[in-house]
């Protein structure tokens, strides 16, 4: 089972850092992470590039201008081959290991 978590960003590096780092801590290797950045200018891009270099689970896509959340999510859906897709805002802090598996079990049990 492959899962793609899509996060769109536009600045707010402090929140993106918490979201991405807790996502990595609470999910396993079946979880790919697609980050679509809407032309951030606050240091988000270098941070994301550093994180992507550390983990092959993270893929970064940069938009030339802020196209909004909907465009970012649609791009994330288009580029990732997965059985399930989960959209997260970049201000989410994940605290419970296994949260993703619980969501997949619920979704899988309700076709």
C-alpha positions in Angstrom: 0.0 0.0 0.0 1.4 3.4 -1.0 0.2 6.6 0.6 0.9 10.1 -0.7 0.6 13.0 1.8 0.3 16.3 0.0 1.3 19.5 1.7 1.1 22.9 0.1 3.2 25.7 1.4 3.5 29.5 1.1 6.0 31.0 3.6 5.3 30.1 7.3 8.5 28.1 7.5 8.1 27.7 11.3 4.8 25.8 10.8 6.0 23.9 7.8 9.0 22.7 9.8 6.8 21.3 12.6 4.4 19.7 10.1 7.1 18.0 8.0 9.2 16.8 10.9 6.3 15.4 12.9 5.0 13.8 9.7 8.3 12.0 9.2 8.3 10.9 12.9 4.8 9.5 12.9 4.7 7.7 9.5 6.6 4.8 8.0 8.3 4.2 4.6 5.0 3.5 2.8 4.2 7.2 3.2 5.5 9.4 0.4 5.4 13.2 1.0 4.7 15.6 -1.8 5.3 19.3 -1.0 4.1 21.9 -3.4 5.5 25.3 -2.7 3.6 28.4 -3.9 6.7 30.7 -4.4 7.7 31.1 -0.7 10.2 33.8 0.0 11.0 33.2 3.7 13.5 30.4 3.6 11.0 27.6 3.1 12.6 26.5 -0.2 16.1 25.9 1.2 14.6 24.1 4.2 12.5 21.9 2.0 15.5 21.1 -0.3 17.5 20.1 2.8 14.8 17.9 4.0 14.3 16.3 0.6 18.1 15.6 0.5 17.8 13.8 3.8 14.8 11.7 3.0 13.9 10.0 -0.3 10.2 10.0 0.9 10.0 13.8 0.2 9.4 15.2 -3.2 9.4 19.0 -3.7 7.6 20.9 -6.5 8.0 24.6 -6.8 5.5 26.9 -8.4 6.8 30.1 -10.0 4.1 32.2 -8.3 1.4 31.6 -5.7 -1.3 29.6 -7.4 -3.2 28.8 -4.2 -3.9 25.6 -2.3 -6.2 24.0 -4.9 -3.6 24.2 -7.7 -1.0 22.8 -5.3 -3.1 19.9 -4.2 -4.1 19.0 -7.8 -0.4 19.0 -8.8 0.4 16.8 -5.8 -2.4 14.4 -6.9 -1.2 14.3 -10.5 2.5 13.6 -9.8 2.3 10.9 -7.1 1.2 7.3 -7.8 -0.4 6.1 -4.6 -3.3 3.9 -3.4 -4.4 6.7 -1.0 -3.8 10.5 -0.9 -4.0 12.6 2.2 -4.0 16.4 2.0 -2.5 18.2 5.0 -2.2 21.9 5.7 1.2 23.0 6.7 0.1 24.2 10.1 -0.7 20.6 11.3 1.4 19.0 14.0 1.1 15.2 14.1 1.6 13.7 17.5 0.2 10.2 17.4 2.3 7.4 15.7 -0.1 5.2 13.7 -2.6 8.0 12.8 -2.1 7.3 9.1 -2.7 3.6 9.4 -5.9 4.3 11.4 -7.2 6.6 8.6 -6.4 4.1 5.9 -8.1 1.3 7.9 -11.3 3.5 8.1 -11.1 4.4 4.5 -10.5 0.9 3.4 -13.4 -0.4 5.4 -15.8 2.0 3.8 -15.4 1.6 0.0 
